[in-house]
Amino acid sequence: MRVKDLKKKSSNRVDVSYLRQFGIQGFGDDNLYPQTLRNIIAASPTGSECVERYTDFIEGNGFRNVMFAEYVINRKGDTVDDIHSLICSDIAYFNGISLHVNYNIFGEICELNYIPFENCRLLEEDSNGYVSKIAVHPDWSGKKTRAGKPIRVTKESIDFIDVFNPRKEVVLSQIEAAGGIECYKGQILWISGNGKGVYPRSRADCVVTEMSTDEGLANVKYRNTRCNFLMAGMIVTKKGSSSTNIDENGNVVDTGNEDSGFSDIIYQLQGDTNAGKLLEVILNNDEEKPEFVDLSSKNYDKEFTVTESSVTERIYSAFGQTQWYTIRIGKTGFSGNIIGEVFEVYNSIVSKQQRMIERAFQKIFNDWYEVVNPSNDYSVEPLKYVRNAAVSNNNGGGI
């Protein structure tokens, strides 16, 4: 079937609109795509696990040049390695990088800071299709507080910072236009894994439905365990003990319906910690015997198991972690040799993201005010599987 013949056309994964009040391109239909995506991943046990592994492999063992990795790059005392660790997480979650640089009076880069990628938005393109500034806000949802007050999203609370361009004539003209080096806000190196000047699409985006389903399955397990894992039912009783008594003078007294608190007792007996407890009910006569109505539902364990397996496999696949999934379900044996091979395969998968990091740091330190990395080696060392020495010396290292 041809694409145009499809009756149901898929919508854009990332909606981009023009927010006139701020002069920026909205990131998602509510301008909160990164924040919403992070919440979806955090709520999915499988999604969180895959993103964490993805982050670890992108970061690897850090930069090969240890002296460069330990170099302090800002007044807060952050090292290159500190910044590297932070941007690896952003690449894993959002497929993007944002780094802020400051310049000295000579137009040389003298400071590097990390800016969370989810805090950045693109300015609207000019007539030439060029995005000249990056809009930065601490929290685009407007919920973050400082000194007890929420940071509302207004044009005054947004920093509009020039995009990265280290050419000295450009930097010096920007410093002059800002009113001097004290007023200059620096530049932001903003990189998208989907191309220049466009919002990136996360690797997790294609499985947001599966991750939401994963969250739902976890909720079902919780409810079954806490509330309904054992037999469920309903006890039907009379609200009170409607009866007649004889007073000391021999007169008939109608006591009416009195609430015995029976409902509260039944409620207290529910849940996993109260399973197996018994309730003693003293009856006045057989007609007041409580009636038990079985509410046990149909067993859907098989359906849930199939759904969970399918969802988990798709999430693993989206992050290129099929080999890890086969080990998880026991389809592939678990040994040092196998794990070592899986590490090598996944290192090749994240090599593109590592090269993105290498190019970013090279661009910045090519114009640093002093020579920091004479070797010009900005490569990231891949993550290696370290076997137990005693096991490794014993014919292949099974673990």
C-alpha positions as CSV (number, residue, x, y, z in Angstrom):
1,M,0.0,0.0,0.0
2,R,1.3,3.5,-0.9
3,V,1.7,6.1,1.8
4,K,-0.9,8.4,0.3
5,D,-3.5,5.5,0.3
6,L,-3.3,5.1,4.1
7,K,-6.6,6.1,5.6
8,K,-5.0,7.0,9.0
9,K,-2.2,9.4,8.6
10,S,0.3,9.6,11.6
11,S,0.6,13.1,13.2
12,N,3.9,14.9,13.7
13,R,5.9,13.5,16.6
14,V,7.1,16.9,17.7
15,D,4.8,19.8,17.0
16,V,6.5,23.1,16.4
17,S,4.5,26.3,16.7
18,Y,5.3,30.0,16.9
19,L,4.8,31.5,20.3
20,R,4.4,35.2,19.5
21,Q,4.5,36.5,23.0
22,F,8.1,35.2,23.4
23,G,9.2,35.2,19.8
24,I,10.3,31.5,20.0
25,Q,9.5,28.2,18.4
26,G,7.4,26.1,20.7
27,F,8.9,22.7,21.6
28,G,5.7,20.5,21.3
29,D,2.1,21.6,21.2
30,D,2.3,22.9,24.8
31,N,6.0,23.9,24.6
32,L,6.8,21.2,27.2
33,Y,7.8,18.2,25.1
34,P,11.1,17.5,26.9
35,Q,9.5,17.8,30.3
36,T,6.6,15.5,29.4
37,L,8.9,13.0,27.8
38,R,11.1,12.9,30.9
39,N,8.1,12.2,33.1
40,I,6.9,9.4,30.8
41,I,10.3,7.7,30.9
42,A,10.6,8.2,34.7
43,A,7.2,6.4,35.2
44,S,8.2,3.4,33.1
45,P,10.4,0.9,34.9
46,T,11.7,-0.5,31.6
47,G,12.1,2.9,30.0
48,S,14.1,4.2,32.9
49,E,16.4,1.1,32.9
50,C,17.1,1.5,29.1
51,V,17.8,5.2,29.3
52,E,20.1,4.7,32.2
53,R,22.1,2.0,30.3
54,Y,22.1,4.2,27.2
55,T,23.5,7.1,29.3
56,D,26.2,4.9,30.8
57,F,27.4,3.7,27.4
58,I,27.4,7.2,25.8
59,E,29.5,8.4,28.7
60,G,31.8,5.4,28.5
61,N,34.9,5.8,30.7
62,G,35.1,9.5,29.9
63,F,37.7,11.3,27.7
64,R,40.8,9.3,26.9
65,N,42.9,12.3,27.8
66,V,42.7,12.3,31.6
67,M,44.5,15.6,32.1
68,F,41.9,17.3,29.8
69,A,39.1,15.5,31.6
70,E,40.3,16.9,35.0
71,Y,40.7,20.5,33.7
72,V,38.6,23.1,35.6
73,I,36.5,25.1,33.2
74,N,34.4,27.5,35.3
75,R,34.3,29.6,38.5
76,K,32.1,26.9,40.1
77,G,34.9,24.4,39.9
78,D,33.4,22.1,37.4
79,T,35.8,20.0,35.4
80,V,35.4,18.8,31.8
81,D,34.4,15.4,33.1
82,D,31.6,16.9,35.2
83,I,30.1,18.7,32.1
84,H,30.6,15.6,30.0
85,S,28.6,13.5,32.4
86,L,25.7,15.9,32.4
87,I,25.4,16.3,28.6
88,C,25.5,12.5,28.2
89,S,22.2,12.3,30.1
90,D,20.7,15.0,27.9
91,I,21.7,13.1,24.7
92,A,20.2,9.9,26.1
93,Y,16.9,11.6,27.0
94,F,16.5,14.2,24.3
95,N,19.2,13.6,21.6
96,G,20.6,17.1,22.1
97,I,23.3,19.2,23.7
98,S,23.4,22.8,25.1
99,L,26.6,24.3,26.4
100,H,27.1,27.9,27.5
101,V,30.4,29.7,26.9
102,N,31.7,33.0,28.2
103,Y,34.4,35.2,26.6
104,N,37.1,37.5,27.9
105,I,37.8,41.0,26.6
106,F,40.0,39.6,23.8
107,G,37.2,37.5,22.4
108,E,38.5,34.2,23.6
109,I,36.5,31.5,25.3
110,C,37.4,31.5,29.0
111,E,34.5,29.6,30.7
112,L,32.2,26.7,29.9
113,N,28.9,25.9,31.7
114,Y,26.2,23.2,31.3
115,I,22.6,24.3,30.6
116,P,19.9,21.6,30.8
117,F,18.7,20.9,27.3
118,E,15.1,21.0,28.4
119,N,15.5,24.6,29.4
120,C,16.4,25.8,25.9
121,R,14.1,26.9,23.1
122,L,14.9,28.2,19.6
123,L,14.2,31.7,18.6
124,E,12.0,32.1,15.5
125,E,14.0,32.0,12.2
126,D,14.7,35.2,10.5
127,S,14.1,35.9,6.8
128,N,17.2,33.9,5.9
129,G,16.2,30.9,7.9
130,Y,18.8,31.6,10.6
131,V,18.2,31.1,14.3
132,S,20.3,33.8,16.0
133,K,19.5,33.2,19.7
134,I,18.5,30.5,22.2
135,A,15.8,31.3,24.8
136,V,16.7,29.9,28.2
137,H,14.2,29.6,31.1
138,P,14.8,27.7,34.4
139,D,11.4,25.9,34.1
140,W,9.1,26.4,31.1
141,S,6.2,24.9,33.1
142,G,6.4,27.8,35.6
143,K,6.4,25.6,38.6
144,K,10.0,26.1,39.9
145,T,10.4,28.5,42.8
146,R,13.2,30.7,44.0
147,A,13.0,32.4,47.4
148,G,9.6,30.9,47.8
149,K,8.2,32.5,44.6
150,P,7.4,30.7,41.4
151,I,9.5,31.7,38.3
152,R,6.7,32.5,35.9
153,V,7.3,32.2,32.2
154,T,7.4,35.8,31.0
155,K,9.6,37.6,28.5
156,E,11.4,39.3,31.4
157,S,12.3,36.0,33.0
158,I,13.7,34.5,29.7
159,D,17.4,34.9,28.8
160,F,17.9,35.4,25.1
161,I,21.5,34.3,24.4
162,D,23.4,34.4,21.1
163,V,24.1,31.1,19.3
164,F,27.7,29.8,19.3
165,N,29.9,31.7,16.9
166,P,33.5,32.0,18.1
167,R,34.8,34.3,15.4
168,K,36.5,37.2,17.2
169,E,34.9,40.0,15.1
170,V,31.4,38.5,15.9
171,V,32.1,38.1,19.6
172,L,33.6,41.6,20.0
173,S,30.7,43.2,18.2
174,Q,28.2,41.3,20.4
175,I,30.1,42.5,23.5
176,E,30.0,46.1,22.3
177,A,26.3,45.8,21.5
178,A,25.6,44.4,25.0
179,G,27.2,47.5,26.6
180,G,30.5,45.9,27.7
181,I,31.9,42.6,28.9
182,E,30.1,43.0,32.2
183,C,26.7,42.9,30.4
184,Y,27.5,40.3,27.8
185,K,25.6,37.0,28.3
186,G,28.0,34.9,26.2
187,Q,26.9,32.2,23.7
188,I,25.2,28.8,23.6
189,L,26.4,25.9,21.6
190,W,23.1,24.2,20.9
191,I,23.3,20.9,19.0
192,S,20.4,18.7,17.8
193,G,20.8,15.1,16.8
194,N,18.3,15.7,14.0
195,G,20.0,18.5,12.2
196,K,20.9,22.2,12.5
197,G,18.2,24.5,13.8
198,V,15.5,21.9,14.4
199,Y,14.2,20.4,17.6
200,P,15.5,16.8,18.0
201,R,13.4,13.7,18.4
202,S,14.3,11.5,21.3
203,R,15.1,7.8,20.8
204,A,12.4,7.2,23.3
205,D,9.8,9.1,21.3
206,C,8.7,6.1,19.1
207,V,7.9,4.0,22.2
208,V,6.1,6.6,24.4
209,T,2.9,4.5,24.1
210,E,4.7,1.4,25.2
211,M,6.3,3.2,28.1
212,S,3.0,4.6,29.2
213,T,1.6,1.0,29.0
214,D,4.5,-0.2,31.1
215,E,3.5,2.3,33.8
216,G,-0.1,1.1,33.6
217,L,1.0,-2.6,34.0
218,A,3.0,-1.6,37.1
219,N,-0.1,0.1,38.5
220,V,-2.2,-3.0,37.8
221,K,0.3,-5.2,39.7
222,Y,0.3,-2.8,42.6
223,R,-3.5,-2.8,42.8
224,N,-3.7,-6.5,42.6
225,T,-1.1,-7.0,45.3
226,R,-2.3,-4.3,47.7
227,C,-6.0,-4.6,47.2
228,N,-7.2,-7.5,45.2
229,F,-4.6,-10.2,44.8
230,L,-6.6,-12.6,47.1
231,M,-10.2,-13.5,46.8
232,A,-12.5,-10.4,46.6
233,G,-16.0,-10.3,47.7
234,M,-18.8,-8.3,49.2
235,I,-20.5,-9.0,52.6
236,V,-24.1,-7.9,52.7
237,T,-25.4,-7.2,56.2
238,K,-28.1,-5.2,57.9
239,K,-26.9,-1.7,58.8
240,G,-27.8,-2.3,62.5
241,S,-29.4,-4.8,64.9
242,S,-33.1,-3.8,64.5
243,S,-34.7,-5.6,67.5
244,T,-37.1,-5.1,70.4
245,N,-36.2,-5.3,74.0
246,I,-38.2,-5.3,77.3
247,D,-37.4,-2.7,79.8
248,E,-37.4,-3.2,83.6
249,N,-41.1,-2.1,83.7
250,G,-42.1,-4.8,81.2
251,N,-42.7,-2.4,78.4
252,V,-41.6,-3.2,74.8
253,V,-38.8,-0.9,73.6
254,D,-37.9,-0.5,69.9
255,T,-34.1,0.1,69.8
256,G,-34.2,1.0,66.0
257,N,-31.3,0.6,63.6
258,E,-28.0,1.3,65.3
259,D,-24.7,1.5,63.3
260,S,-22.5,-1.3,64.6
261,G,-19.4,-0.1,62.9
262,F,-19.3,-3.3,60.8
263,S,-18.4,-1.5,57.6
264,D,-15.4,0.1,59.1
265,I,-14.1,-3.2,60.4
266,I,-14.5,-4.8,57.0
267,Y,-12.5,-1.9,55.4
268,Q,-9.7,-2.4,57.9
269,L,-9.4,-6.1,56.9
270,Q,-8.6,-5.3,53.3
271,G,-5.1,-5.2,51.7
272,D,-2.0,-7.4,51.5
273,T,-0.9,-6.9,55.1
274,N,-4.3,-8.0,56.5
275,A,-4.8,-11.1,54.4
276,G,-5.8,-14.2,56.4
277,K,-7.3,-12.3,59.3
278,L,-10.8,-13.4,60.5
279,L,-13.8,-11.4,61.6
280,E,-16.1,-12.8,64.3
281,V,-19.7,-11.8,63.9
282,I,-22.2,-12.5,66.7
283,L,-25.7,-13.0,65.3
284,N,-29.0,-12.6,67.2
285,N,-30.7,-15.1,64.9
286,D,-30.3,-17.0,61.6
287,E,-32.2,-14.4,59.6
288,E,-29.5,-11.8,60.2
289,K,-26.7,-14.0,58.8
290,P,-24.4,-12.0,56.5
291,E,-24.5,-12.9,52.8
292,F,-21.1,-13.2,50.9
293,V,-21.2,-12.2,47.2
294,D,-18.1,-13.4,45.3
295,L,-16.6,-10.6,43.2
296,S,-13.6,-12.5,42.0
297,S,-12.8,-11.3,38.4
298,K,-11.6,-13.4,35.5
299,N,-8.0,-14.3,35.6
300,Y,-6.2,-12.2,33.0
301,D,-2.6,-13.2,34.0
302,K,-1.9,-14.7,30.5
303,E,-3.0,-11.6,28.7
304,F,-1.0,-9.3,31.0
305,T,2.0,-11.5,30.6
306,V,1.9,-11.3,26.8
307,T,1.3,-7.5,26.9
308,E,4.2,-7.0,29.3
309,S,6.6,-9.1,27.3
310,S,5.7,-7.3,24.0
311,V,6.0,-3.8,25.6
312,T,9.3,-4.6,27.3
313,E,10.8,-6.0,24.0
314,R,9.8,-2.9,22.0
315,I,11.3,-0.5,24.5
316,Y,14.5,-2.5,24.6
317,S,14.5,-2.5,20.8
318,A,14.0,1.2,20.5
319,F,17.2,1.8,22.5
320,G,19.1,-0.8,20.5
321,Q,19.3,-3.1,23.5
322,T,17.9,-6.3,21.9
323,Q,20.9,-8.3,23.1
324,W,20.3,-7.2,26.7
325,Y,16.7,-8.3,26.3
326,T,17.6,-11.8,25.1
327,I,19.9,-12.2,28.1
328,R,17.1,-10.9,30.4
329,I,14.5,-13.5,29.2
330,G,17.1,-16.3,29.2
331,K,17.2,-16.8,25.5
332,T,20.9,-16.2,25.5
333,G,23.2,-17.7,28.1
334,F,24.9,-15.5,30.7
335,S,28.7,-15.6,30.7
336,G,31.6,-13.3,30.6
337,N,32.3,-13.9,26.9
338,I,28.7,-13.1,26.0
339,I,28.5,-10.0,28.1
340,G,31.8,-8.8,26.6
341,E,30.4,-9.2,23.1
342,V,27.2,-7.4,24.0
343,F,29.3,-4.5,25.4
344,E,31.2,-4.3,22.1
345,V,28.0,-4.3,20.0
346,Y,26.4,-1.6,22.1
347,N,29.5,0.6,22.1
348,S,29.3,0.6,18.3
349,I,25.6,1.7,18.6
350,V,26.4,4.8,20.8
351,S,29.5,5.8,18.8
352,K,27.5,8.4,16.8
353,Q,26.4,10.1,20.1
354,Q,30.0,10.0,21.3
355,R,31.3,11.7,18.2
356,M,28.7,14.4,18.7
357,I,30.2,15.1,22.1
358,E,33.8,15.0,20.7
359,R,32.9,17.6,18.0
360,A,31.2,19.8,20.5
361,F,34.2,20.0,22.9
362,Q,36.6,20.4,20.0
363,K,34.7,23.4,18.7
364,I,34.9,25.1,22.1
365,F,38.5,24.3,23.0
366,N,39.8,25.3,19.6
367,D,39.1,28.9,20.7
368,W,39.9,28.5,24.4
369,Y,42.1,31.3,25.8
370,E,44.9,28.8,26.6
371,V,46.1,25.5,25.2
372,V,44.4,22.8,27.2
373,N,44.6,19.7,25.0
374,P,47.8,19.8,23.0
375,S,47.2,16.3,21.6
376,N,43.8,17.5,20.2
377,D,42.4,14.2,21.3
378,Y,38.8,14.6,22.4
379,S,37.7,11.0,21.9
380,V,35.6,9.2,24.5
381,E,36.8,5.8,25.8
382,P,34.2,3.1,25.3
383,L,32.8,1.4,28.3
384,K,34.4,-2.0,28.9
385,Y,33.2,-5.1,30.7
386,V,35.5,-5.9,33.6
387,R,35.4,-9.6,34.4
388,N,36.4,-11.1,37.8
389,A,40.1,-11.9,37.5
390,A,39.7,-15.3,39.2
391,V,36.9,-16.3,36.9
392,S,38.6,-14.9,33.8
393,N,41.7,-17.0,34.3
394,N,39.5,-20.1,34.5
395,N,38.8,-21.0,30.9
396,G,36.7,-18.2,29.5
397,G,35.2,-16.4,32.4
398,G,31.7,-17.7,32.9
399,I,29.7,-15.7,35.4
